[in-house]
Each structure stands twice: as C-alpha cells, then as structure tokens.
Amino acid sequence: MALPHTSRVYENWAPVLGRVLFGGLFLMGAAFKIPGTSGYAMESAMTAAAGLPYASIFVALAFVLEVVAGVSLIIGWHARIAAFVLAIFTLALAIIFYSNFSNPQIMGEFISHLGLIAGLLYISVYGARYAAVKRDR
C-alpha cells in the first residue's frame, strides 16, 4: 500500500503549497508595514526601540522586500533568490528583535524564526520546480 506522501501528485503540489504559505506569511507581515498607516508607525517605533537608526526607512525597505519576495515565492518567479534573501532577512530580524534568551517567550520567537529560515533555505536549494512562472534550475 502506497502512502499518500509518496505519490507523484503530493511530490509536485506540496512544495507549491509550501511556497504559497511562505509567500503569504511575508505578505501578511508586509500588511503591517504599509507606509502611512498606524501599523507602519507602530513597526517604526518598535524598530527604533530595538536601537536601529533610521527606523522608518528600514521599515519601508522591509515592506518592499516582503511584498516583492513574497509575491515572487507565490508565483515561483526566481524563488531561489527570493527564499535566500528572505532567509537572511529573517535571520537578521531574529538576531535584532529576539535575542534576549533570558525571556522564554522571546527565545521561543527566536526558535520559530529558525524554523522559518530552515524552510526558506530548503526552497533556496530546490527552487520552485512545479507550477511556477519561471522554474529554477
């Protein structure tokens, strides 16, 4: 008896679903960074509180990165590059915002970011493969 996860359909469509979920995750994050909104002001204040100079510029750049790379993952256009850039971005966020390991909740956030990085690195190695605008080779 063949298990469902060994079928060709699963092998083709599970990575597509993973890409779409990752892309959607970053698009949702970008929704809180739309310039001119209260979310943008809140994100800028949190970024400044973390000690980064020019917080509003960094938040605007993060918005652009999350939108472009998130859409790129969803449609499978240069998915390897997008995933690698998002992995580096997520690592930077984890180090900047979640490196206070004396607080278990913050350490948990750091570890969850490591999980995101692991998935993004997997996409950066194997690319879009199926159901993509431009398949990575």
C-alpha positions as CSV (number, residue, x, y, z in Angstrom):
1,M,0.0,0.0,0.0
2,A,1.4,3.3,-1.0
3,L,1.3,6.2,1.4
4,P,-0.1,9.5,0.2
5,H,3.1,11.4,0.8
6,T,4.9,9.1,-1.7
7,S,2.6,9.9,-4.6
8,R,3.7,12.0,-7.6
9,V,0.8,14.4,-7.0
10,Y,1.9,15.1,-3.5
11,E,5.6,15.5,-4.6
12,N,4.5,18.0,-7.2
13,W,2.0,20.0,-5.2
14,A,3.3,20.0,-1.6
15,P,6.2,22.3,-2.5
16,V,3.8,24.6,-4.3
17,L,1.6,24.8,-1.2
18,G,4.7,25.5,0.9
19,R,5.8,28.3,-1.3
20,V,2.4,29.9,-1.3
21,L,2.2,29.6,2.5
22,F,5.6,31.2,3.0
23,G,4.8,33.9,0.5
24,G,1.5,34.6,2.2
25,L,3.3,34.8,5.6
26,F,5.6,37.5,4.3
27,L,2.7,39.4,2.6
28,M,0.8,39.4,5.9
29,G,3.9,40.8,7.6
30,A,4.1,43.5,4.9
31,A,0.4,44.5,5.6
32,F,1.5,45.8,8.9
33,K,4.3,47.9,7.3
34,I,2.3,49.8,4.7
35,P,3.7,53.4,4.7
36,G,1.3,56.0,6.1
37,T,-0.7,53.6,8.3
38,S,-0.9,53.1,12.0
39,G,0.9,49.7,11.6
40,Y,3.8,51.5,9.9
41,A,4.1,53.9,12.8
42,M,4.0,51.0,15.3
43,E,6.6,49.0,13.4
44,S,8.8,52.1,13.1
45,A,8.5,52.7,16.9
46,M,9.4,49.1,17.7
47,T,12.3,49.2,15.3
48,A,13.6,52.4,16.9
49,A,13.1,50.9,20.3
50,A,15.4,48.0,19.3
51,G,18.1,50.5,18.6
52,L,18.2,50.7,14.9
53,P,18.8,54.2,13.4
54,Y,16.6,55.4,10.6
55,A,13.8,53.1,11.7
56,S,11.2,54.4,9.3
57,I,13.5,53.8,6.4
58,F,14.2,50.3,7.5
59,V,10.5,49.5,7.9
60,A,9.8,50.9,4.4
61,L,12.5,48.8,2.9
62,A,11.3,45.7,4.8
63,F,7.8,46.4,3.4
64,V,9.2,46.4,-0.2
65,L,11.3,43.3,0.4
66,E,8.4,41.4,1.9
67,V,6.0,42.3,-0.9
68,V,8.4,41.6,-3.7
69,A,9.9,38.4,-2.3
70,G,6.5,37.2,-1.0
71,V,4.9,37.5,-4.4
72,S,7.9,36.0,-6.0
73,L,7.6,32.9,-3.9
74,I,3.9,32.6,-4.5
75,I,4.2,32.8,-8.3
76,G,7.5,30.9,-8.4
77,W,9.5,33.7,-10.2
78,H,13.2,33.5,-9.1
79,A,12.0,31.6,-6.0
80,R,15.5,30.5,-5.0
81,I,16.8,34.1,-4.8
82,A,13.7,35.3,-3.0
83,A,13.9,32.5,-0.5
84,F,17.6,33.1,0.2
85,V,17.1,36.8,0.6
86,L,14.1,36.2,3.0
87,A,16.2,33.7,5.0
88,I,18.9,36.3,5.5
89,F,16.2,38.9,6.4
90,T,14.5,36.6,8.8
91,L,17.9,35.8,10.5
92,A,18.6,39.5,10.9
93,L,15.1,40.0,12.4
94,A,15.7,37.1,14.8
95,I,19.0,38.5,16.0
96,I,17.8,42.1,16.3
97,F,14.4,41.6,17.9
98,Y,14.5,38.1,19.6
99,S,18.0,37.5,21.0
100,N,17.1,38.1,24.7
101,F,17.2,34.5,25.8
102,S,16.6,35.3,29.4
103,N,12.9,35.6,28.5
104,P,11.5,32.1,27.4
105,Q,8.8,33.7,25.2
106,I,11.3,35.7,23.3
107,M,13.6,32.7,23.0
108,G,10.6,30.8,21.6
109,E,10.1,33.5,18.9
110,F,13.8,33.2,18.0
111,I,13.5,29.4,17.6
112,S,10.3,29.8,15.5
113,H,12.3,32.2,13.2
114,L,14.9,29.5,12.9
115,G,12.2,27.2,11.6
116,L,11.2,29.7,9.0
117,I,14.8,30.1,8.0
118,A,15.1,26.3,7.6
119,G,12.1,26.2,5.2
120,L,13.3,29.2,3.2
121,L,16.8,27.6,2.9
122,Y,15.1,24.4,1.6
123,I,13.3,26.5,-1.1
124,S,16.5,28.3,-1.9
125,V,18.2,25.0,-2.7
126,Y,15.4,23.2,-4.6
127,G,13.6,26.2,-6.1
128,A,10.0,26.5,-7.4
129,R,10.1,23.3,-9.5
130,Y,6.4,23.0,-10.3
131,A,3.6,25.5,-11.0
132,A,5.9,28.4,-11.4
133,V,6.2,31.4,-13.7
134,K,9.9,30.6,-14.1
135,R,11.2,27.3,-12.9
136,D,14.6,27.5,-11.2
137,R,17.2,25.0,-12.4
